[in-house]
């Protein structure tokens, strides 16, 4: 029969293990760009065993189920689904900086921006230079710096979401293979064109005789 101290130690180890699994799941979701090993380290596993622990955790059905459930919870909580993500990417891809300005060329204020334009922006920085004192203090110059999200990145992400990147790679691979095959075919045909080879040899011989003055 297990002693009381041993039972408590076992319970503590189980609780610590469950906590690390939970942290591992949260780390994977918090930064999808990082690999599972980095997530394991962030969860509290040692750097020496993190890779092994991450591989072990990802093979466990309960961990995969918990990871998927957590993703669904966050998606519902923050209204994130495939449609909303694609919509945001579309706004970045189709962003037109001309819509930042009024017809007279002045920059629109943030509350004047259309929703799709505002969503495509990364940041707006406003620098003001003031002059005067007290009630006479006023803005004499105002400079606005507007940055928007990178279109190339958005296009790449949208293509991945829609499966277009894989199709593009497949099409490029087929096109490259076809071009290489055609080039190889032309090379072989030219190599076997004995008539053309004979004419090139004759031309070289004539050139040599002419240079020697025996032509």
C-alpha positions in Angstrom: 0.0 0.0 0.0 1.4 3.4 -1.0 2.3 5.7 1.8 0.7 9.1 2.2 3.8 11.0 1.2 4.3 8.9 -1.9 0.6 9.5 -2.9 1.0 13.3 -2.5 4.3 13.2 -4.5 2.6 11.3 -7.3 -0.3 13.7 -7.3 2.1 16.7 -7.5 3.9 15.1 -10.4 0.7 14.5 -12.2 -0.5 18.1 -11.6 2.9 19.5 -12.8 2.7 17.3 -15.9 -0.8 18.5 -16.7 0.2 22.1 -16.2 3.2 21.7 -18.6 0.8 20.1 -21.2 -1.5 23.0 -20.9 1.3 25.5 -21.2 2.6 23.6 -24.3 -0.8 23.9 -26.0 -1.0 27.6 -25.1 2.5 28.2 -26.5 1.7 26.5 -29.7 -1.4 28.7 -30.2 0.3 31.9 -29.1 3.0 31.7 -31.7 2.2 29.4 -34.6 5.5 30.4 -36.3 7.6 28.7 -33.6 8.2 25.0 -33.7 7.0 22.4 -31.2 10.4 22.2 -29.5 10.3 25.9 -28.7 6.8 25.5 -27.4 8.0 22.7 -25.1 10.8 24.9 -23.7 8.3 27.7 -23.1 6.1 25.2 -21.3 8.8 24.4 -18.8 10.6 21.4 -20.3 14.3 21.4 -20.4 16.1 22.4 -23.6 17.9 19.0 -23.7 14.6 17.0 -23.7 12.3 19.6 -25.3 12.4 18.0 -28.8 11.6 14.6 -27.5 8.9 15.8 -25.2 7.3 17.9 -28.0 7.2 14.8 -30.3 5.8 12.7 -27.5 3.1 15.2 -26.7 2.0 15.7 -30.3 1.4 11.9 -30.6 -0.9 11.9 -27.7 -4.6 11.9 -28.7 -5.7 13.8 -25.6 -3.2 16.6 -26.3 -4.2 16.9 -29.9 -7.9 17.0 -28.9 -7.2 19.6 -26.3 -5.2 21.7 -28.8 -8.1 21.6 -31.3 -10.7 22.3 -28.6 -8.7 25.3 -27.4 -8.3 26.7 -31.0 -12.1 26.4 -31.5 -12.7 28.2 -28.2 -10.5 31.1 -29.1 -11.9 31.2 -32.6 -15.5 31.5 -31.3 -14.5 33.9 -28.5 -12.8 36.3 -30.9 -14.9 35.6 -34.0 -12.0 34.1 -35.9 -12.8 31.7 -38.6 -11.6 30.9 -42.1 -14.0 33.4 -43.6 -13.0 36.3 -41.4 -9.3 35.6 -41.9 -9.7 35.5 -45.7 -11.7 38.7 -45.5 -8.9 40.5 -43.6 -6.3 39.2 -46.0 -8.4 40.3 -48.9 -8.6 43.9 -47.5 -4.8 44.0 -47.3 -4.3 42.5 -50.8 -6.7 44.9 -52.4 -5.7 48.0 -50.3 -5.5 51.1 -52.4 -3.5 54.0 -50.7 -5.4 56.5 -52.8 -8.4 56.0 -50.6 -6.4 57.5 -47.7 -6.9 60.9 -49.1 -9.8 63.4 -49.8 -10.4 64.7 -53.3 -8.3 67.8 -52.4 -5.3 65.7 -51.5 -5.5 66.0 -47.8 -5.1 63.0 -45.6 -8.3 61.6 -44.0 -8.6 61.5 -40.3 -8.8 58.0 -38.7 -12.6 58.2 -38.1 -13.1 59.1 -41.8 -11.5 55.9 -43.1 -13.7 53.2 -44.6 -13.7 50.0 -42.5 -11.8 47.9 -45.1 -9.1 50.6 -45.4 -8.7 50.9 -41.7 -8.3 47.1 -41.3 -5.5 47.1 -43.9 -3.4 49.6 -42.0 -0.6 48.6 -39.7 -0.2 51.9 -37.8 -0.7 55.7 -37.9 1.8 58.0 -36.2 1.2 61.7 -35.8 3.9 64.2 -34.9 2.9 67.7 -33.9 5.0 70.8 -33.4 3.5 73.3 -31.0 4.3 77.0 -30.6 3.2 79.7 -28.1 2.3 79.6 -24.5 -0.8 79.1 -22.5 -4.0 79.8 -24.4 -2.0 81.0 -27.4 -0.3 77.6 -27.7 -1.3 75.9 -31.0 -0.2 73.4 -33.5 1.9 74.9 -36.3 2.8 71.7 -38.2 1.4 68.2 -38.1 3.1 65.2 -39.8 1.3 61.9 -40.2 3.1 58.6 -41.0 0.8 55.9 -42.3 2.0 52.3 -42.6 0.0 49.4 -44.1 0.5 45.7 -43.9 2.8 44.0 -46.5 0.8 43.0 -49.5 3.3 40.2 -50.6 2.9 38.5 -47.2 -0.8 38.8 -47.4 -0.9 37.4 -50.9 1.3 34.5 -49.8 -0.9 33.7 -46.8 -4.1 34.0 -48.8 -2.7 31.6 -51.4 -1.8 29.1 -48.6 -5.3 29.4 -47.1 -7.0 28.8 -50.4 -4.6 26.0 -51.5 -3.4 28.2 -54.4 0.2 28.1 -53.5 0.4 24.3 -53.8 -1.4 24.5 -57.2 1.0 27.2 -58.3 4.0 25.2 -57.3 2.6 22.2 -59.1 1.9 24.2 -62.3 5.4 25.7 -62.1 6.9 22.3 -61.7 5.0 20.9 -64.7 6.0 23.9 -66.8 9.6 23.6 -65.8 9.6 19.9 -66.5 8.0 20.4 -69.9 10.5 23.2 -70.8 13.4 21.0 -69.7 12.1 18.1 -71.7 11.6 20.2 -74.8 15.2 21.6 -74.4 16.6 18.1 -73.9 14.7 16.9 -77.0 16.1 19.8 -79.1 19.6 19.0 -77.9 19.3 15.3 -78.8 17.7 16.1 -82.2 20.5 18.6 -82.9 23.1 16.1 -81.8 21.7 13.5 -84.2 21.4 15.9 -87.1 24.3 14.5 -89.0 23.6 16.8 -92.0 24.0 19.9 -89.9 27.2 18.5 -88.3 28.6 17.7 -91.7 27.9 21.3 -92.9 29.6 22.8 -89.8 32.7 20.6 -90.4 32.9 21.6 -94.1 32.6 25.3 -93.1 35.4 25.0 -90.7 37.6 23.3 -93.2 36.9 25.9 -95.9 37.8 28.6 -93.4 41.2 26.9 -92.6 42.0 26.5 -96.3 41.2 30.1 -97.0 43.5 31.3 -94.1 46.3 29.1 -95.6 45.7 30.5 -99.1 44.8 27.2 -100.6 41.1 27.8 -100.9 
